[in-house]
Amino acid sequence: MNALTDGIASLLDIQVLIGMIMGLGLGFLVGAFPGITATMAVALASGFTLTLEPVQGLAVLLTIYVAANFGDRVPAILVNTPGTPASIATTLDGYPMAKQGRAGLALTISAIVSAIGILASLVVFAAAAIPIATIARDYFKSPELFALVVFGLTVMISISSKSILKGVLAGLFGLALGTVGVFPATGDQRLTFGSLDLWEGFNFIAVIIGLFGIAELFDQLLTHHKSKIRPISSLGRWWPNKAELKQIRRPLGVSGLVGLGVGLIPAAGGDIAGLIGWDRAKRISKHPEEFGKGSIEGITASDTASSATLGGSLTTTMALGVPGDSVMAIMIGSMMIWGIAPGPDLFTRRPDLVVSITGIMLIATVLSLGLSLVRMKGMVKLLDLPHHYLWSAILIFCIIGTYATTNSLYTVGTMMVFGVIGVLMKRTGFPAGPVVLGLLLGPLAEENLARTLTILPTKPFIDVISPITIALLLLSLLSLVLPIIRRHRQARAERSTTLAEALLDRDAAQARTPDDAPSASKK
Amino acid sequence: MSHQNDVVPPGAVPALPDADDAPTPSGGHDAAQPSRKLEIIAASVAVVVMTTFLVLVLQIDLRREADAGQMDARFWPTVLGGLGLTIALWRLIVALTQTPDERDDLERLQVGGVTRLLASLALVVGYMAIWELRTFVMFGYNFNLFVFITPLLLLGLLLIYGARSWKALVFFPLVSTAFIYLLFGMLLRIPL
């Protein structure tokens, strides 16, 4: 059998279908509840999928990933609160449309263009994954792989951090956590303090559930207050007419390309693509003044761009082993536990997986679109569900999910500790993404650096450190330095604007003084 | 447009400069204020963590020294610790000398929030301590502790989170525990 039939055959399994249905429900739910991200849901679900076959587990996790991308548009449109960061840009035109009594139309257009965005990105994945993996396999040896890890980490730091220094510290903290355990090359124990539980390092699932699930929950406990905003209940008409369908064509094309491009950048996700896509569509629109005021073009652009990142993220994750976004970082962890190492070798050894993953994503997208169009009215009611149910359920499922990975309460304790660390990091502006990436990729970086240092004395420098390595390391440096320079420039520009305004105010005051003086003296 | 008052939900990234003229979502957001004290404390903790890591790493016992040009078990963690300590000190200087970072992507702490969090933590720690015992014997029978303490944990959490109806306090804990026990304990055979 060839890869195509193998890949399709692995999908013809009742457990895959059951997994997808569960993933669909869970993905929609987490997407619809503001503050509960797809990352958190995938982290939580990864605890339960470890005992499944890889394709069955991927069916659950990928379906959550896709379905959350549909569900998160509901609160963005109806309550002006993004269900996940990927739908931030949806609020820009979605909520104004809802206020105008066109919520149903906004929800329908959002679902349709999201599906188109994901399907387009799947074409990119299906077409590009194997060639990219082949190029990477042929040209990426230890030095290039080390540089690629550094590049992935620095891109995530630059994107996820307001402060680059905090992002770098978070990344180093993650890399430091990755050193705990037995050093495979020599068998030396590092920072295990004689504990058998630490021999294999920190349990990855416990760490990610702690940092993304528990920390998010704790933050909600700290900051929750009763919202005065009620979901908009008057949904209006659902189906777009011909003129409205015509309006979506141009922003669909432009923002789709933006999403596909952003998706291929490691660590850049739908949140960034949505905002860039919205901005680009506005620039080419015949009616840019309508953007932000309930424009159909606006909601089309934001949702197409953010959804079109999914295939790109998947491509960099599976073909290069560098996570496309935080959900993909968790996916890599789960796949490693299943004995599949994402990276250049994966698709050359298992090309059937490209077919299986594409099939899962395709079915998940079609099911999510169907559910979106049929069940939107029911989703609106979910927004009224009291928080006490949600919080209690999340906490107990995080506990049980983590316990199920090792059947040990030590793992649950690890999760709770990282939950506390995660909420402290969140409140102080340290991003969790680089920690997870550092923990995940740290051993890979160390292993490849060790190999490079071993080879280096035996060959000429330029034979070992290739132009690809140098380019990747330079790009890593730029991704850290450029945001710092840009922020300094912005701060300087703001300072000079403030100074200019102060000088203008002073001049104006001085100009007024001759007129004011007599009146003042009269008093 | 400045992002000073931009409203972004928890976990979201701030708006890009390209989208400067974009209106922002609201959703009842009550943004946290910048705090120099918090920045200094966070940077100091980072310095302590990285120093401790570096000290511990330098004490790693090596079973054998690495060959020339090769890495031993200490090399990589030492590089990370040294780099981490340098960056943490740099961050401390920044925290001491520059204006604190904006925190408009975070919500402000609410009254009772810390109590809610600490009470939840205390309950979970207590729950884990009792669950560690696994079983108890009564009237000569061995009972699984999990099925008794899980509804109690959920009841406690629901009370802390403000639930007061009998449906929430009785029905939800019992149904949830039964579901978890059936799914994980019986179907997936996880030793709860």
Interface residues (C-beta under 8 A of the other chain):
Chain A: P34 G35 T37 T51 A76 V79 N80 T81 P82 T84 P85 I88 A89 T91 L92 Y95 I159 S160 K162 S163 L165 K166 V168 L169 L172 F173 L175 A176 T179 F183 A185 T186 G187 D188 Q189 R190 L191 E216 F218 D219 Q220 L221 L222 T223 H224 H225 S227 K228 I229 D271 I272 L275 I276 W278 D279 G292 P386 H387 H388 Y389 W391 S392 A393 L395 I396 I399 I400 Y403 A404 N407 L409 V412 G413 M416 V420 V423 K426 R427 T428 G429 F430 E446 L449 A450 L453 T454 L456 P457 R486 Q490
Chain B: V8 P9 P10 G11 A12 V13 P14 A15 L16 P17 D18 A19 D21 A22 P23 T24 P25 S26 G27 G28 D30 A32 L38 E39 I41 A42 A46 V49 M50 F53 L56 V57 I60 D61 L62 R63 R64 A66 A68 G69 Q70 M71 D72 A73 W76 P77 L80 G81 L83 G84 I87 A88 W90 R91 V94 D101 E102 R103 D105 L106 E107 R108 L109 Q110 G113 V114 R116 L117 S120 L121 V124 V125 Y127 M128 W131 E132 T150 L153 L154 L157 L158 Y161 G162 A163 A168 F172 S176 I180 F184 L188 I190 P191 L192
